[in-house]
Amino acid sequence: MSNNGGDSAYWNANIRLVKICLVIWAVVSFGFGIVLRPMLSGIEIGGTDLGFWFAQQGSILVFLFLIFLYAAVMNSIDRKHGVDES
């Protein structure tokens, strides 16, 4: 990256991706696990209600998924802006 316009576009894409990942994680962990738990209590998964499952395991699994998604999308953004490691 040789110009400030490229740097700005790269970091804007990076920050936008981070914000999207954080919103998804917040909705899943806080929204499904706490706020929407009473609505999800009638749905069973793995022998327990869905709200409890999201609070205990679902948010962790979504977080792991988001890590891999972030890495894949950042590789694409890096290639697009010419800062990949290859």
DOMI-957186 format. One record per residue (C-alpha): x negated, y, z negated. Coordinates in nm, 2 decimals, always signed. Each point is the difference from the previous one (the first is absolute). Example, Ala and Ser with C-alpha at 12.3 -4.5 7.8 and 13.67 -1.06 7.14 Angstrom:
% DOMI-957186
SITE        x        y        z
SITE    -1.23    -0.45    -0.78
SITE    -0.14    +0.34    +0.07
//
This chain:
% DOMI-957186
SITE        x        y        z
SITE    +0.00    +0.00    +0.00
SITE    -0.16    +0.32    +0.11
SITE    +0.27    +0.26    -0.04
SITE    +0.22    +0.12    -0.28
SITE    +0.31    -0.07    +0.20
SITE    -0.09    -0.37    +0.02
SITE    -0.08    -0.01    -0.37
SITE    +0.33    +0.16    -0.08
SITE    +0.20    -0.24    +0.22
SITE    -0.19    -0.30    -0.15
SITE    +0.07    +0.11    -0.36
SITE    +0.36    +0.09    +0.07
SITE    +0.06    -0.35    +0.13
SITE    -0.18    -0.15    -0.30
SITE    +0.19    +0.21    -0.25
SITE    +0.33    -0.07    +0.18
SITE    -0.07    -0.38    -0.02
SITE    -0.09    +0.02    -0.37
SITE    +0.33    +0.20    -0.08
SITE    +0.21    -0.26    +0.19
SITE    -0.17    -0.29    -0.19
SITE    +0.05    +0.17    -0.33
SITE    +0.37    +0.07    +0.07
SITE    +0.06    -0.36    +0.09
SITE    -0.17    -0.12    -0.31
SITE    +0.19    +0.24    -0.22
SITE    +0.33    -0.09    +0.14
SITE    -0.07    -0.37    -0.04
SITE    -0.16    +0.01    -0.35
SITE    +0.20    +0.28    -0.16
SITE    +0.31    +0.00    +0.21
SITE    +0.07    -0.38    +0.03
SITE    -0.16    -0.10    -0.33
SITE    +0.15    +0.27    -0.22
SITE    +0.26    +0.23    +0.15
SITE    +0.19    -0.25    +0.22
SITE    -0.05    -0.30    -0.23
SITE    +0.36    -0.01    -0.12
SITE    +0.12    -0.01    +0.36
SITE    -0.24    -0.28    +0.08
SITE    +0.07    -0.21    -0.31
SITE    +0.26    -0.21    +0.18
SITE    -0.24    -0.12    +0.27
SITE    -0.23    -0.29    -0.11
SITE    -0.34    -0.08    +0.13
SITE    -0.23    -0.26    -0.16
SITE    +0.23    -0.06    -0.29
SITE    +0.03    +0.36    -0.11
SITE    +0.18    +0.31    +0.12
SITE    -0.15    +0.20    +0.29
SITE    -0.06    +0.32    -0.20
SITE    -0.21    -0.18    -0.26
SITE    -0.19    -0.18    +0.29
SITE    -0.08    +0.34    +0.16
SITE    -0.12    +0.13    -0.33
SITE    -0.22    -0.30    -0.08
SITE    -0.12    -0.13    +0.34
SITE    +0.16    +0.18    +0.29
SITE    -0.18    +0.33    -0.06
SITE    -0.33    -0.18    -0.02
SITE    +0.06    -0.19    +0.32
SITE    +0.11    +0.32    +0.18
SITE    -0.32    +0.17    -0.13
SITE    -0.22    -0.28    +0.14
SITE    +0.19    +0.03    +0.33
SITE    -0.05    +0.37    +0.00
SITE    -0.38    -0.04    -0.05
SITE    -0.02    -0.22    +0.31
SITE    +0.23    +0.23    +0.20
SITE    -0.21    +0.31    -0.10
SITE    -0.32    -0.18    +0.11
SITE    +0.14    -0.10    +0.33
SITE    +0.15    +0.34    +0.08
SITE    -0.31    +0.19    -0.12
SITE    -0.21    -0.22    +0.24
SITE    +0.23    +0.12    +0.28
SITE    -0.02    +0.36    -0.11
SITE    -0.38    -0.03    -0.03
SITE    -0.03    -0.13    +0.36
SITE    +0.24    +0.27    +0.13
SITE    -0.22    +0.27    -0.16
SITE    -0.33    -0.16    +0.09
SITE    -0.12    -0.07    -0.36
SITE    +0.03    -0.38    +0.01
SITE    -0.29    -0.22    -0.12
SITE    -0.06    -0.18    +0.32
//
